[in-house]
Amino acid sequence: MTFASLGLIEPLQRTLATLGYTAPTPIQTKAIPAVLKGRDLMAAAQTGTGKTAGFALPLLQRLTQQGSRVQSNAVRALILVPTRELAEQLLQSFSSYAQDLPLRTYAVYGGVAINPQMMALRKGTDVLVATPGRLLDLYRQNAVKFDQLQVLVLDEADRMLDLGFADELDQIFAALPKQRQTLLFSATFSSEIRSLSSELLRDPLRIDISPPNTAAKSVRQWIITVDKKRKTELFIHLLRREQWGQVLVFAKTRNSVDQLTESLTAEGFTADAIHGDRPQPSRLRALARFKAAEVQILVATDVAARGLDIDALPLVVNLDLPIVAEDYIHRIGRTGRAGASGEALSLVSADEARQLAAIETLTQQLLKREIEPGFAPVHKVPVTAPGGQLIKKPKKPKKPKEQGRKGKSPIHLGNWFEEK
Ligand code: AMP
């Protein structure tokens, strides 16, 4: 299969060749011809499968071929995403795919000044990537118009709902022309997502690239059981002994992220942190430095778990297990991307047995357990099994600061996500 045989135009084929994309991925093979024909799409695909190019390439081609000039403040294709980081990343993808096309691409999100965004939107935008809250602000101030809108993409729709954006989304949908193409991407398909899709999509093509709730097969996953208070010590011990290269480490709270980053720096490693208390520019800088391999270890809360594309990341370590089992899949999805192999290690303490059981149930597999000599836990992690059984009940884990799920305790999003 080639990109030419999927119907992509010459300038896009040339760009893909320069980017080193030799053949389409499975989702691209299915999505590109359908989107080119103007069909709606409902796709379950993990990040790392090439889903961005799957919708961006045919969408750019259609906009180019239709050729209509974008009017002042108008938008021809709108891509809605849950976080600022994902907005920046998608803008980069769109800009690089559109490098030889006469199209203007731009991204808007909260947490930064709105005036430069208003100025930039005046010229009109062919592809606008946006987070919902900031887009609504701009719409209310007449900085964006949707009369010319032809395509709406919802990327990581499940995450947008998890973050409580349902109301903003409804207000945006009400402002869009009914005649349009709509593409919906979600890692998991809850009943909320299904009802959203039945409202928004017309006779959509359904694409299910990997069964929902399974992690990429190319990722080797295992756990080391250890006492909670010795996790940092064990991580540093493994880092030295295994001579790991770049590692993305997830910890539960902003405090634990900062503490680990400090310990690593004190031990002579280069490490940086991203979490909700850090201002946006320093988070973007930390990510850029990690991507450029200027720092070896990036420590993050779950806000970094979704959507971030870091080339060839070999290893993800969970210093703490996530409270929401789905986040485990997103965390380890940072490795083993685009066919590369990867490793995901979790350091698990006795109080996390319930989370471990939930992850094993969701992923339908028992994670291989190891004990590191010298770090055998005094508090044994109860035996778990997919299905959620625990032989012995552990103490309830403490609630983390940065988790929030619709319908449960109040959502505390910090200032990582856009201000509403
Ligand atoms: P995504 O799932 O869209 O986040 O894409 C994951 C990674 O795969 C990105 O770094 C893309 O640049 C890369 N990628 C997407 N499609 C291809 C392809 N056909 N060949 C090689 N790399 C690709």
Residues whose N, C-alpha, C, O or C-beta is under 5 A from the ligand:
A	BS01	AMP	G20 Y21 T22 A23 P24 T25 Q46 T47 G48 T49 G50 K51 T52 A53 D309 A338
